[in-house]
Amino acid sequence: MEVGPLSRMLIGYLKESKIIKPYMQRFMDATGLELLDFSSTVGRNAARAIEAQICCDYIFSFMSDMIENIKYYDETTWTKYDFAALPQEAKGRGLYEVPRGVLGHFVKIKEAKIENYQAVVPTTWNASPKDAANQRGAYEEALIGIRLADPKMPLEVLRVVHSFDPCLACAVHIIDTKGKELAHYRTEAACAL
């Protein structure tokens, strides 16, 4: 299953989240969709829209709380950064839920400098090939059984893959420090999807 808005909304609904369940229920009541219908292209787009609405409704309350914490120097939610305490050697990692799914950051510090940094982005997870347990990635799984009206213009594939909101480059522009374009490469295969 995709790791992202769809899974967050479904889990929130099934776990009877006081925040997520009412939004999901209101959407299903208004559209006539059922929970099973979310396992589709329309469902992934709907889950993204529902999550966006929840974020919009709650952001002002969240920001007000954060401003109050900073204003009164409440260090239970944040800590002032001490540059003098930079580590000479360290490893760090963080996994986060972001709009497209799970985002991983991995860093290695040596002699107080970043020696290696890697980000594993949601598209990497969702567009992955089969894993060690022989399970298909989310894109591939969602394409199983798709019928193409015109194999020369597979718009159905476009709709399914785009419903995951992939972060794939269709073109790369190389510019110098003054903004002058040095090269432009277009990846037709990525744009066709």
PyMOL commands that set and color helices and strands:
alter all, ss='L'
color gray80, all
select helices_A, chain A and resi 5-14+20-31+35-38+41-71+83-85+122-126+138-143+155-162+188-192
alter helices_A, ss='H'
color red, helices_A
select strands_A, chain A and resi 89-98+101-110+113-120+171-175+181-186
alter strands_A, ss='S'
color yellow, strands_A
deselect
rebuild
show_as cartoon
